Amino acid sequence: MTIRTETAQTHLPQTLEPRNAGVPLDLDQVAGVAVNTSAVERRAGTLPGRRTVKKEFQAAWLCRAISCIDLTTLSGDDTAGRVARLCAKARQPVRADLLEALEMEGLTVGAVCVYHDMVAPARRALEGSGIPVAAVSTGFPAGLSPFHLRLAEIEASVAQGADEIDIVISRRHVLTGDWQALYDEMRAFRAACGAAHVKAILATGELGSLRNVARASLVCMMAGADFIKTSTGKESVNATLPVTLVMLRAIRAYHAATGYRVGYKPAGGISKAKDALVYLSMIKEELGDRWLRPDLFRFGASSLLADIERQLEHHATGRYSAGWRHGLG
């Protein structure tokens, strides 16, 4: 039985949707944002035990999850060879025999995410694949380098051919409530990206409260972010379901007010196929099917892919395999 799912041929949001141009900063609207933390936690807590899919439907959802993965290597010992192996995995994220059994030939990941120095090797390795290259920038992960250097880093990555830029905001602007400074910073980053689309990393585990997460999400979208992203993956607390719910509600409200669809990317700590299914179900319930495409949703994860591949092998063959059979390069 075929489980083929419809996946957009392009991964970049501005090619399918009007790009989020941003709106003027409304400080009254930002100040009026409130979050009922206990209600958010109750709602988020219901999803893991209440939403499930089985058999061929689960396999289809897992294939969709693969198409939304930003396959990532952000290590100090990255080399051009390691990036090339990662890009080969991005081109064919699941073994060919399994893809054939699932009738999912041609499945790829959403993007490959690397440091600036690895943009050129990634571009060479992905040539002709249609898979975007994303570069982390602006003093990733702390975002504390001088402002002019952060702008220059974005411009250098774009010049090297990066299709997407994952920037990190200055957390101090959120923690001190300086929303004008955050807005101005995000606008400058957006301008430096040019045609490359920009994901704003909020580092939600360091923002202090869900209300700050909601306000920072709104300000970054007002300033023109194409995506809002939870984390760098380097914080002690990364993506969580309560944070995701707050950010999705902010995206929904912004879309209702402006007509612009902004993407969402949870990153860090998502390593199991069952976790991916929970996130996908939350996206479906809160934002709808349109957001279940790689142009508007990404997982910031790499270890997740290996577990999904194991689950797909079980679906296709009835047997689980060892994790080492599904290497990431």
C-alpha positions as CSV (number, residue, x, y, z in Angstrom):
1,M,0.0,0.0,0.0
2,T,1.3,3.4,-0.9
3,I,1.7,5.9,1.9
4,R,2.9,8.8,-0.3
5,T,2.2,12.2,1.2
6,E,2.1,15.5,-0.7
7,T,5.3,17.5,0.0
8,A,6.0,20.9,-1.4
9,Q,8.7,20.8,-4.1
10,T,10.3,23.9,-2.6
11,H,11.5,24.3,1.0
12,L,11.7,28.1,1.1
13,P,8.7,30.0,2.5
14,Q,9.0,33.2,0.3
15,T,8.6,31.1,-2.9
16,L,5.1,29.8,-1.8
17,E,3.8,32.6,0.4
18,P,4.1,36.4,0.5
19,R,7.2,37.0,2.6
20,N,6.6,38.4,6.1
21,A,7.4,42.1,5.5
22,G,6.9,42.9,9.1
23,V,4.8,45.7,10.6
24,P,5.6,48.7,12.8
25,L,6.4,47.9,16.4
26,D,3.3,48.3,18.5
27,L,4.5,48.6,22.1
28,D,1.0,48.7,23.5
29,Q,0.2,45.3,21.8
30,V,3.4,43.8,23.1
31,A,2.7,45.1,26.7
32,G,-0.8,43.6,26.5
33,V,0.5,40.0,25.8
34,A,-0.2,37.7,28.7
35,V,0.2,33.9,29.2
36,N,-1.7,31.7,31.6
37,T,1.2,29.4,32.4
38,S,-0.8,26.7,34.3
39,A,-3.3,26.5,31.4
40,V,-0.5,26.2,28.9
41,E,1.1,23.4,30.8
42,R,-2.2,21.6,31.2
43,R,-2.9,21.8,27.4
44,A,0.6,20.8,26.5
45,G,0.5,17.9,28.9
46,T,-2.6,16.4,27.2
47,L,-1.0,15.8,23.8
48,P,1.5,12.9,24.4
49,G,-1.2,10.6,25.7
50,R,-4.1,11.7,23.7
51,R,-2.9,12.0,20.1
52,T,-1.5,9.0,18.2
53,V,-1.4,7.5,14.7
54,K,-0.7,3.9,13.8
55,K,0.5,1.7,11.0
56,E,0.6,3.3,7.5
57,F,-0.6,6.6,8.9
58,Q,2.2,6.7,11.3
59,A,4.7,5.9,8.6
60,A,3.3,8.7,6.5
61,W,3.6,11.2,9.4
62,L,7.1,10.1,10.0
63,C,8.0,10.6,6.3
64,R,6.6,14.1,6.6
65,A,8.7,14.7,9.7
66,I,11.8,13.7,7.7
67,S,10.9,16.3,5.0
68,C,10.9,18.9,7.8
69,I,14.2,18.1,9.4
70,D,17.1,20.6,9.3
71,L,19.9,18.1,9.3
72,T,22.6,19.8,11.4
73,T,26.2,19.6,12.4
74,L,27.5,22.4,14.6
75,S,30.6,21.0,16.2
76,G,34.1,22.6,16.6
77,D,35.6,19.6,14.8
78,D,33.4,19.9,11.7
79,T,35.3,19.3,8.4
80,A,34.4,19.5,4.8
81,G,34.3,15.7,4.7
82,R,31.9,15.4,7.6
83,V,29.6,18.0,6.0
84,A,29.7,16.1,2.7
85,R,28.6,12.9,4.4
86,L,25.8,14.8,6.1
87,C,24.7,16.2,2.8
88,A,24.7,12.7,1.3
89,K,22.4,11.7,4.1
90,A,20.2,14.7,3.4
91,R,19.8,13.7,-0.2
92,Q,18.8,10.2,0.8
93,P,17.8,10.3,4.5
94,V,16.4,6.7,4.5
95,R,17.8,3.6,3.0
96,A,16.8,3.1,-0.7
97,D,15.2,-0.3,-0.1
98,L,13.0,1.2,2.6
99,L,12.0,4.2,0.5
100,E,11.1,1.8,-2.3
101,A,9.0,-0.3,0.0
102,L,7.2,2.8,1.3
103,E,6.9,4.2,-2.2
104,M,8.6,7.4,-1.0
105,E,11.5,7.6,-3.5
106,G,12.8,11.1,-3.7
107,L,12.2,12.0,-0.1
108,T,14.8,14.5,1.3
109,V,15.2,16.5,4.4
110,G,14.2,20.2,4.7
111,A,17.7,21.7,4.8
112,V,21.3,21.2,6.0
113,C,22.4,23.6,8.8
114,V,26.1,24.4,9.3
115,Y,28.5,27.0,10.6
116,H,29.5,29.8,8.2
117,D,32.8,28.1,7.3
118,M,31.0,25.0,6.1
119,V,28.5,26.8,3.8
120,A,30.6,26.4,0.6
121,P,31.3,22.7,1.1
122,A,27.6,22.1,1.8
123,R,26.6,24.0,-1.3
124,R,28.9,21.9,-3.4
125,A,27.7,18.6,-1.8
126,L,24.0,19.6,-2.3
127,E,24.3,21.0,-5.9
128,G,21.3,20.1,-8.0
129,S,19.3,18.6,-5.0
130,G,17.1,21.6,-4.3
131,I,18.0,21.2,-0.6
132,P,18.7,24.6,1.0
133,V,21.8,25.4,3.1
134,A,21.2,27.1,6.4
135,A,23.9,28.9,8.3
136,V,23.9,29.8,12.0
137,S,25.0,33.4,12.4
138,T,25.2,36.5,14.6
139,G,27.7,35.1,17.1
140,F,25.9,31.8,17.5
141,P,25.1,30.5,20.1
142,A,25.4,33.4,22.6
143,G,24.9,36.3,20.3
144,L,27.3,38.5,22.2
145,S,29.8,39.5,19.5
146,P,29.9,43.2,18.4
147,F,26.8,44.2,16.4
148,H,28.7,45.2,13.3
149,L,30.4,41.8,13.3
150,R,27.1,40.0,13.6
151,L,25.8,41.9,10.5
152,A,29.0,41.1,8.6
153,E,28.7,37.4,9.5
154,I,25.2,37.3,8.0
155,E,26.4,39.1,4.8
156,A,29.3,36.7,4.5
157,S,27.1,33.6,4.8
158,V,24.7,35.0,2.2
159,A,27.7,35.7,-0.1
160,Q,28.8,32.1,0.3
161,G,25.4,30.9,-0.9
162,A,23.4,30.3,2.3
163,D,19.7,30.1,1.5
164,E,18.6,30.5,5.1
165,I,20.2,32.3,8.1
166,D,19.5,31.2,11.7
167,I,20.2,34.3,13.8
168,V,20.3,34.5,17.6
169,I,18.6,37.4,19.3
170,S,20.2,39.4,22.2
171,R,18.5,37.8,25.2
172,R,19.2,40.9,27.3
173,H,16.7,42.9,25.3
174,V,14.0,40.5,26.3
175,L,15.1,40.2,30.0
176,T,15.2,44.0,30.4
177,G,12.0,44.6,28.4
178,D,13.7,46.7,25.7
179,W,11.4,45.7,22.9
180,Q,12.4,48.6,20.7
181,A,16.0,47.4,20.8
182,L,15.0,43.9,19.9
183,Y,12.8,45.1,17.1
184,D,15.6,47.3,15.6
185,E,18.1,44.4,15.9
186,M,15.8,42.0,14.2
187,R,15.1,44.5,11.4
188,A,18.8,45.0,10.8
189,F,19.3,41.2,10.7
190,R,16.4,40.8,8.3
191,A,17.9,43.5,6.0
192,A,21.3,41.9,6.0
193,C,19.8,38.6,5.0
194,G,18.5,40.0,1.7
195,A,16.8,37.3,-0.2
196,A,17.9,34.6,2.2
197,H,15.1,33.7,4.7
198,V,15.8,34.4,8.4
199,K,15.0,32.2,11.4
200,A,15.0,34.1,14.7
201,I,16.4,31.9,17.5
202,L,14.8,33.1,20.8
203,A,16.8,30.8,23.2
204,T,13.6,30.3,25.1
205,G,15.2,28.4,27.9
206,E,17.0,31.6,28.8
207,L,14.1,34.1,28.6
208,G,12.8,33.6,32.1
209,S,9.0,33.1,31.5
210,L,6.5,32.0,28.9
211,R,5.2,35.6,28.7
212,N,8.7,36.7,27.6
213,V,8.6,34.0,25.0
214,A,5.3,35.2,23.7
215,R,6.4,38.8,23.6
216,A,9.8,38.1,22.0
217,S,8.0,35.9,19.4
218,L,5.6,38.8,18.5
219,V,8.4,41.4,18.3
220,C,10.5,39.3,16.0
221,M,7.6,38.6,13.7
222,M,6.7,42.3,13.7
223,A,10.3,42.9,12.6
224,G,10.1,40.6,9.7
225,A,11.3,37.1,10.8
226,D,10.4,34.4,8.4
227,F,10.6,31.7,11.1
228,I,10.7,31.8,14.9
229,K,12.9,29.1,16.5
230,T,13.0,27.9,20.1
231,S,16.7,27.3,20.8
232,T,20.2,27.1,19.6
233,G,20.4,23.5,21.0
234,K,23.2,24.6,23.3
235,E,21.1,25.8,26.2
236,S,20.3,23.7,29.3
237,V,16.6,23.8,28.3
238,N,15.7,23.7,24.7
239,A,12.4,23.0,22.9
240,T,9.4,22.0,25.1
241,L,5.7,21.5,24.4
242,P,4.6,24.5,26.6
243,V,7.0,26.8,24.8
244,T,5.9,25.4,21.5
245,L,2.2,26.1,22.3
246,V,3.0,29.7,23.2
247,M,5.0,30.3,20.1
248,L,2.3,28.6,17.9
249,R,-0.4,30.8,19.4
250,A,1.7,33.9,18.7
251,I,2.1,32.8,15.1
252,R,-1.6,32.2,14.8
253,A,-2.5,35.6,16.2
254,Y,0.1,37.3,13.9
255,H,-1.3,35.6,10.9
256,A,-4.8,36.6,11.8
257,A,-3.8,40.2,12.2
258,T,-1.5,40.6,9.2
259,G,-2.2,37.7,6.8
260,Y,1.5,36.7,6.9
261,R,2.4,33.1,7.7
262,V,5.5,32.7,9.8
263,G,7.2,29.4,10.2
264,Y,8.1,27.6,13.4
265,K,11.2,25.5,14.3
266,P,11.6,23.6,17.6
267,A,15.3,22.7,18.2
268,G,17.2,20.7,20.8
269,G,16.1,17.7,22.7
270,I,13.9,16.1,20.0
271,S,15.4,12.8,19.3
272,K,12.6,10.2,19.2
273,A,10.1,9.5,16.5
274,K,7.2,9.6,19.0
275,D,8.3,13.1,20.0
276,A,8.1,14.2,16.4
277,L,4.6,12.9,16.1
278,V,3.5,14.9,19.2
279,Y,5.0,18.1,17.7
280,L,3.3,17.4,14.3
281,S,-0.1,16.8,16.0
282,M,0.3,20.1,17.9
283,I,1.1,22.0,14.7
284,K,-1.9,20.4,13.0
285,E,-4.3,21.3,15.8
286,E,-3.0,24.8,16.5
287,L,-2.1,26.1,13.0
288,G,-3.6,23.6,10.5
289,D,-2.3,21.4,7.7
290,R,-0.7,24.3,5.8
291,W,2.0,24.5,8.4
292,L,2.9,20.8,8.0
293,R,5.2,21.6,5.1
294,P,9.0,22.3,5.2
295,D,8.5,25.8,4.0
296,L,6.7,26.6,7.3
297,F,7.9,24.0,9.8
298,R,11.3,22.5,10.6
299,F,12.8,20.2,13.3
300,G,16.2,21.3,14.5
301,A,17.5,17.8,15.0
302,S,19.8,15.2,13.6
303,S,19.6,12.2,16.0
304,L,15.8,12.3,15.4
305,L,16.4,11.0,11.8
306,A,18.0,7.7,13.0
307,D,15.1,6.8,15.2
308,I,12.6,7.6,12.5
309,E,14.4,5.4,10.1
310,R,14.3,2.6,12.6
311,Q,10.5,3.0,13.0
312,L,10.1,3.0,9.2
313,E,12.1,-0.2,8.9
314,H,9.9,-1.8,11.5
315,H,6.8,-0.7,9.5
316,A,8.3,-2.1,6.2
317,T,9.7,-5.3,7.5
318,G,8.1,-6.0,10.9
319,R,11.6,-6.0,12.5
320,Y,13.5,-3.4,14.5
321,S,17.1,-2.9,13.7
322,A,20.1,-1.6,15.7
323,G,20.7,2.1,15.6
324,W,24.1,1.8,14.1
325,R,22.4,0.5,10.9
326,H,21.1,4.0,10.3
327,G,24.1,6.3,10.5
328,L,24.1,10.0,9.8
329,G,27.4,9.9,8.0
